[in-house]
Amino acid sequence: MKELLIQPNDAGQRLDKFLQKAVPRLPSGLMYKYLRLKRIKVNGKRGDIRQKLQTGDCIQLYINDEFFQQQAEYDFLTAPSGIEAVYEDDQILLVNKPQGLVVHEDSQSSSDTLIKRVLHTLYLRGEYDPKREQSFTPALCNRIDRNTCGLVIVAKTAPALRILNEKIRNREIKKEYLCILLGVPAKKQGTLKNYLLKDSSANRVKVFDAPRPGAKTAVTHYRVLTHNGSLSLVRVQLETGRTHQIRAQMAHIGHPLLGDGKYGFGEENRRYEMVHQALCADRVTFCFSTPAGELDYLKGKTVKLPSVWFCSRFFPDWQP
């Protein structure tokens, strides 16, 4: 028999969801069978799959030891440990993702990802140890493309992860970007509303001005901050978060991002010696309009990068 004591990061979950994370080697079908047979109990009583666990609950598992075998080596240790933390407290971390780094493993199964770097760093600090956690792993709350740099939100606790995911769904976290466009838009400020259809085989999206079966609505607000006649520095705020949304919509109006090899102009990118798109997620504002529980202290807070590399290179006189 093995006992699992419910910690704060485990609380609030249904029993079956917790067991799927805490004992991943136990097949789901067998888990439900053991619950029926009272071989899995909570505080000495038969466990109900729908019951919500509370801190201090004790789960008794009368199951074979083979289901508790631990992984010998942690996969995240294969990635570097260096991260650039822009803001951090006990609950969350905002990290500046460099261009060229994926946030999670992709189809190429890269051993170096942002989440692995974060886990490696927290592990070395002693803030995260898989042996102490039964069902929770620090997680990214938003994602940005490999060749986009900027702020990514990390939840360091389970309550923070639940709250932030809800706030993002309810659009109570504002994410802003800086980008450089080729040319100067005729309207210096506006809103782009299109319909994006993803082509997974080509890893790109097509933009339509009218609804199309399978296409998702994309809404982007933009404002030209400055320009030099050939290039424009633009601030962008997303209302929706579609794949390649900024890149595809800007290209659709005839002003692709500088350095964008998929939607932009190769000749212009080479002329400016740009191998990555000039796109950075530089600001996050926690504009909570409903209670945020343990994260209420973040209400109204804005986190921003102190500088963005392509701004100083192409618009050195511009001041934010």
C-alpha positions in Angstrom: 0.0 0.0 0.0 1.2 3.5 -0.9 -0.1 6.8 0.5 -0.2 10.1 -1.3 -0.8 13.3 0.8 -2.5 16.1 -1.1 -0.4 19.2 -1.2 -1.6 22.7 -2.1 -0.6 22.2 -5.8 -2.7 19.1 -5.9 -5.9 20.5 -4.3 -8.9 21.5 -6.3 -8.7 18.6 -8.7 -11.1 15.7 -9.2 -9.7 12.4 -7.8 -9.5 10.7 -11.2 -7.7 13.7 -12.8 -5.2 13.7 -10.0 -4.5 10.0 -10.3 -3.9 10.2 -14.0 -1.1 12.7 -13.3 0.3 11.3 -10.0 0.3 7.6 -11.2 0.7 7.9 -15.0 1.7 4.2 -15.3 -1.7 3.1 -14.0 -4.1 2.6 -17.0 -7.3 4.5 -16.8 -9.5 1.4 -17.1 -7.6 -0.2 -14.2 -7.8 2.9 -12.2 -11.6 3.0 -12.4 -11.8 -0.7 -11.6 -9.7 -0.2 -8.5 -11.9 2.6 -7.4 -14.9 0.3 -7.7 -13.1 -2.4 -5.7 -12.1 0.1 -3.0 -8.4 -0.5 -3.7 -8.1 3.3 -4.0 -9.4 5.2 -1.0 -9.5 8.8 0.2 -9.1 9.3 4.0 -9.9 5.6 4.5 -13.1 5.7 2.6 -14.0 4.6 -1.0 -12.9 7.2 -3.5 -15.4 8.9 -5.8 -14.0 9.9 -9.1 -15.8 13.2 -9.0 -14.8 14.3 -5.6 -12.6 17.4 -5.3 -9.4 16.9 -3.4 -8.5 19.2 -0.5 -5.1 20.0 1.0 -4.3 17.4 3.6 -6.4 14.6 2.1 -4.7 11.2 2.2 -5.1 8.8 -0.7 -4.4 5.1 0.0 -3.5 3.0 -3.1 -3.6 -0.8 -2.7 -2.0 -1.4 -6.1 1.2 -3.1 -7.4 4.6 -1.3 -7.0 5.2 -1.5 -10.7 2.8 1.4 -11.2 5.0 3.7 -9.1 8.3 3.3 -11.0 10.1 6.6 -11.4 11.9 7.9 -14.4 15.6 7.7 -13.8 16.5 11.0 -15.4 14.6 14.2 -15.8 14.1 15.1 -19.5 14.4 18.9 -18.8 18.0 18.5 -17.6 19.0 18.0 -21.3 18.2 21.7 -22.0 20.3 24.7 -20.9 19.3 26.3 -17.6 19.6 30.0 -18.6 16.5 32.2 -18.8 15.9 35.9 -18.8 13.4 36.7 -16.1 11.7 40.0 -16.6 9.3 39.7 -13.6 9.0 37.0 -10.9 7.3 36.3 -7.6 6.3 33.2 -5.7 3.4 32.5 -8.1 4.4 33.5 -11.6 7.4 34.2 -13.8 7.5 36.3 -17.0 10.5 35.3 -19.2 11.8 36.8 -22.4 12.0 34.0 -25.0 14.8 34.5 -27.5 14.1 34.2 -31.2 14.9 30.7 -32.7 13.7 28.9 -29.5 10.5 26.9 -29.5 8.3 27.1 -26.4 7.4 23.3 -26.4 8.6 20.3 -28.3 7.6 20.5 -32.0 7.5 18.1 -34.8 11.3 18.1 -34.8 11.3 17.0 -31.2 13.9 19.6 -30.1 15.6 18.7 -26.8 16.0 22.5 -26.2 12.7 24.3 -25.5 11.7 27.3 -23.3 9.7 25.2 -20.9 12.6 22.8 -20.4 14.9 25.8 -19.7 12.4 27.1 -17.2 12.1 23.7 -15.4 15.9 23.3 -15.4 16.4 26.7 -13.9 13.7 26.2 -11.2 15.1 22.8 -10.4 18.6 24.2 -9.8 17.2 26.9 -7.6 15.3 24.2 -5.5 12.0 25.8 -6.4 10.8 22.7 -8.4 11.5 19.1 -7.7 9.5 16.4 -9.4 10.0 14.1 -6.4 8.1 16.6 -4.2 5.3 17.2 -6.8 2.6 14.5 -7.4 0.5 16.1 -10.1 1.8 19.6 -11.0 4.6 20.9 -13.2 5.3 24.6 -13.8 3.7 25.5 -17.1 3.6 28.1 -19.8 0.3 30.0 -20.0 0.8 31.5 -23.5 3.0 30.7 -26.5 4.7 32.6 -29.3 6.3 31.4 -32.5 9.8 30.1 -32.7 11.1 33.1 -34.5 9.1 35.7 -32.4 10.8 36.9 -29.2 9.3 38.3 -26.1 7.3 37.7 -23.0 5.9 34.3 -22.0 4.0 33.8 -18.8 4.9 30.9 -16.5 2.7 29.6 -13.7 4.9 28.4 -10.8 1.9 27.0 -8.8 -1.2 25.1 -9.7 -3.6 27.8 -8.4 -1.8 30.4 -10.5 -2.1 28.1 -13.6 -5.8 27.7 -13.2 -6.4 31.5 -12.6 -4.2 32.6 -15.5 -5.7 30.1 -18.0 -9.1 31.4 -17.0 -8.1 35.1 -17.4 -6.5 34.4 -20.8 -9.8 32.7 -21.9 -11.8 35.7 -20.7 -9.4 38.2 -22.3 -8.4 39.7 -19.0 -4.7 39.7 -19.9 -3.7 42.1 -22.6 -0.7 41.1 -24.7 1.0 43.7 -26.9 3.6 43.4 -29.6 6.1 45.6 -31.4 6.9 44.9 -35.1 8.4 46.5 -38.1 6.5 46.5 -41.4 7.7 46.9 -44.9 6.3 50.2 -46.2 3.8 52.5 -44.4 0.1 51.6 -44.0 -2.3 54.1 -45.5 -4.2 54.1 -42.2 -1.9 54.9 -39.4 -4.2 53.2 -36.9 -7.0 50.7 -37.3 -8.4 47.2 -36.7 -8.0 44.2 -39.0 -10.7 41.6 -39.0 -10.2 38.7 -41.2 -10.8 34.9 -41.3 -7.7 32.6 -41.1 -7.7 29.1 -42.5 -4.7 27.0 -41.3 -2.9 24.7 -43.8 -1.1 22.3 -41.4 0.8 20.6 -44.2 2.4 23.9 -45.2 2.5 25.3 -41.7 0.9 28.6 -42.8 -2.5 30.3 -42.9 -4.6 31.8 -45.6 -6.4 35.0 -45.0 -9.9 35.7 -46.3 -12.0 38.9 -46.0 -15.3 37.0 -45.6 -16.2 33.9 -43.5 -15.1 30.6 -45.0 -15.8 27.0 -43.7 -13.1 26.1 -41.3 -11.6 29.6 -41.1 -11.4 31.3 -37.7 -12.0 35.0 -37.0 -8.9 37.0 -36.3 -9.0 40.5 -34.9 -5.9 42.7 -34.6 -5.6 46.3 -33.5 -2.5 48.3 -34.7 -1.0 51.7 -34.5 2.0 53.1 -36.4 4.4 54.7 -33.9 6.9 56.1 -36.3 8.2 55.4 -39.8 11.0 56.5 -42.2 9.2 56.1 -45.5 10.4 52.6 -46.1 9.8 50.9 -42.7 7.1 51.4 -40.1 7.4 50.7 -36.3 4.0 49.4 -35.3 2.4 48.5 -31.9 -0.1 45.6 -32.1 -2.7 44.3 -29.7 -4.3 41.0 -30.3 -8.0 40.5 -29.6 -7.8 36.9 -30.8 -4.8 34.6 -30.8 -4.6 32.7 -34.0 -1.6 30.9 -35.6 0.6 33.5 -37.4 -2.1 36.1 -36.9 0.0 39.2 -37.0 2.3 38.0 -39.8 -0.5 36.8 -42.1 -2.8 39.8 -41.6 -0.1 42.4 -42.1 1.0 40.6 -45.3 -2.6 40.5 -46.4 -2.8 44.4 -46.4 0.5 44.6 -48.3 2.8 45.3 -45.5 4.5 42.1 -44.3 6.9 42.0 -41.4 10.5 42.8 -42.0 12.4 39.5 -41.8 9.4 37.3 -42.3 10.5 34.4 -44.6 7.1 32.8 -44.8 4.8 35.7 -45.6 7.2 38.5 -46.4 9.6 39.5 -49.3 12.9 37.6 -49.4 14.6 40.2 -51.4 13.8 42.9 -48.9 14.8 40.7 -46.0 18.2 40.0 -47.5 18.7 43.7 -48.3 18.2 44.5 -44.6 20.1 41.4 -43.5 17.2 40.1 -41.5 16.9 36.3 -40.9 14.2 36.6 -38.2 11.0 38.5 -38.3 10.9 41.8 -36.5 8.2 40.8 -34.0 8.4 41.0 -30.3 5.8 40.4 -27.5 7.0 43.2 -25.4 4.1 44.0 -23.0 1.7 42.1 -20.8 -1.0 43.8 -18.7 -3.1 42.0 -16.1 -6.3 43.9 -16.7 -8.5 41.8 -14.4 -12.2 42.7 -14.4 -13.3 39.8 -12.2 -11.8 38.5 -8.9 -8.4 36.7 -9.4 -8.1 35.0 -6.1 -4.5 34.5 -5.1 -3.4 36.6 -8.1 -5.5 39.7 -7.2 -2.3 41.6 -6.4 -1.4 41.6 -10.2 -4.5 43.6 -11.1 -3.5 46.6 -13.2 0.1 45.6 -13.4 2.0 46.0 -16.7 5.3 44.1 -17.3 7.3 45.2 -20.3 10.7 44.6 -21.8 13.2 47.4 -21.2 14.3 47.3 -24.8 13.7 45.5 -28.1 16.7 44.9 -30.3 15.2 45.8 -33.7 13.9 49.1 -32.4 17.4 50.4 -31.6 18.7 49.0 -34.9 16.2 50.6 -37.3 14.6 53.4 -35.2 17.4 54.5 -32.8 15.8 57.9 -32.2 12.4 56.5 -31.2 11.5 56.7 -27.5 8.8 54.4 -26.1 
